[in-house]
Amino acid sequence: MNNAMTERTDLDRAAILLLSMGESTAAKVMARLSRDEVTAVSQRMAKLSGVSTQEAKDVMQGFFDHYREHSGISAASRNYLEKTLDMALGKRLARGMIDSIYGDALRQELKALHWVPADTLARFFRNEHPQLQAVLLAFLPPENASAVMAALPKDAHDDLLFRVANLKEVSDQVLEELKTTLARCLHFVSEQSTAKVDGVRQAADILNRYHGDRGALMEMLKLHDQDTAGMVAENMYDFMTLARQSDEVLQTLVQEVPTETLALALKGADAQVRDALLAALPKRMAQGLQDAQQAMGVVPLSRADQARGEIMALVRSLHEEQQLSYQLFEEKTVS
């Protein structure tokens, strides 16, 4: 295998393999992945570049080599066991056994709802019986369920939570009602699908490249709406912009930021940002920062995001006071 291929991560190889499969086959594979896995591999597929024909062949060859090594008699599929046990035990008894082996069948159908906005789900279930709402919440991942409940009437939250806590089994009739409502919801979402645009980020990028009086333009934007202007300003100072700063700017900034805050902000950060910062620091300071990160262990994403926000608020303040020559966007260069 060539050197370029050995530098590829498993995620890179998965992305190359999916791109090599074609749309239809790749879609069937991705349908079996979790939301986080789909998001990660989709982002990598969108960013892949410089993949040679030989690299693609190496990935495919590696996949088939792995398959041959581990293939043989595989476990029975759910569909195979369902048909077999239906004939042996009858449908009702078979379903209970199958569900205990493979997990609830409804959870598989609900995977598609992980992508439906919480307010849309709440809209379709707002007028349903509270018990049906509770069943929906019980089958969704906790973060999705919490968001859906937040979009439902607040005065019913305690009752819904009580109903969820007391759920043990769900009758066939309730399941059928749930499936019917879910089908209507998914149909609505598919009919209403539109292109997504991050308007705030786009406005921030436009403003960063504006050659006129940015301050005056921002003040005019505030006259339209203070909140929108605030979000645009925050997006102008995105944490990713640190990756394009000079060593001098990064060294100045590091002197103003506590090591603990910087180490926390770099937890899970993009490799470009992390590498740029570490490369700009003296070796001892860079090592100390890495040691501080390791000592922290696993941290909540919210804490890392908060630390990044604090750093970028400082960047914004220093830049606006002209104490820091900060490059907000990637400018063209000439030699």
Secondary structure, 3 states (H helix, E strand, C coil): CCHHHHCCCHHHHHHHHHHHHCHHHHHHHHCCCCHHHHHHHHHHHHHCCCCCHHHHHHHHHHHHHHHHHHCCCCCCCHHHHHHHHHHHHCHHHHHHHHHHHHCCHHHHHHHHHHHCCHHHHHHHHCCCCHHHHHHHHHHCCHHHHHHHHHHCCHHHHHHHHHHHHCCCCCCHHHHHHHHHHHHHHHHHHHHCCCCCCCHHHHHHHHHHCCCCCHHHHHHHHHHHCHHHHHHHHHHHCCHHHHHHCCHHHHHHHHHHCCHHHHHHHCCCCCHHHHHHHHHHCCHHHHHHHHHHHHHHCCCCHHHHHHHHHHHHHHHHHHHHCCCCCCCCCCCCCCC
